[in-house]
Amino acid sequence: MQKYQCLIIGAGPGGYVAAIRAGQLGLKTAIVEREHMGGMCLNWGCIPSKSMIESARLYERLHKAAAWGIDGVDPAALSFNWSKALARKDGIVTKLVKGVSFLMKKNGVDVLKGDAELLDAHRVRVGELEVQCDHLLLATGSRPDPAPFGEISSSIVQDMKQFFGEGDRPASALVYGGNIVALEITLLLKSLGSHVEVALPGDTLLPGLDGALRAWLMQRLKRLKVPVHTGVTRLLPCATGVRVG
């Protein structure tokens, strides 16, 4: 049985930062992760969205190259290669994941790969390894609530991992949710010519932000002709895909 002063389950932004700090304070520390260092934000959320948005932004600007004094760019000849943009994103993510792994090693943090099973408040099983710890920190993150999509075929429902994984850009999409990443996906797809609609479980985007900013964002979506449905708690299948219940 291995023993640690501090054991952290989950290597997302909360977990790996805590592990680094514990290591810096001299605690014998380990972190458990079933997938990739960096968690949702680094691998399938914040970082991938920024990379894809930057590619889309460059694509948009090239259509206006002449206005910037750049000749020789034919807007009609431009096309957005979704697969190549994803490949660029993958390169960025891989580099940053390696950076987090380096920080674990630098600060003396052991990385245990696998699923963690809590045996009691001070014992955890990771695969065939049993670990004892003085302090246990749970940083397992969250997952999408499947309830609104219960009646819809899983073949047309994507979470963040699937959206930023392999596949083609959807010609049309209904984005469910009003958080930052949902808004980023909406604007990304809209800028590339997809038909996008937004379904909010509440009555506004980004409910934790200042009211004036939320109002500006709602107006921005209206100017972009992105329909926004509020108070949506159920999505239903239809002949063309999905409709708001």
Buried (B, 14 or more C-beta within 10 A) or exposed (E): EBEBBBBBBBBBBBBBBBBBEBBEEEBBBBBBBBEBBBBBBBBBBBBBBEBBBBBBEEBEEBEEBEEEEEEEBEEEEEEBEBEEBBEBBBEBBEEBBEEBBEBBEEBBBBBBEEEBEEEEEBBBBBEEEEBBBEBBBEBBBEEBEEEBBEEBEEEEBBBBBEBBEEEEBBEEBBBBBBEBBBBBBBBBBBBBEBBBBBBBBEEBBBEEEEEEEBEEBBEEBEEEEBEBBBEBEEBEBEEEBBBBE
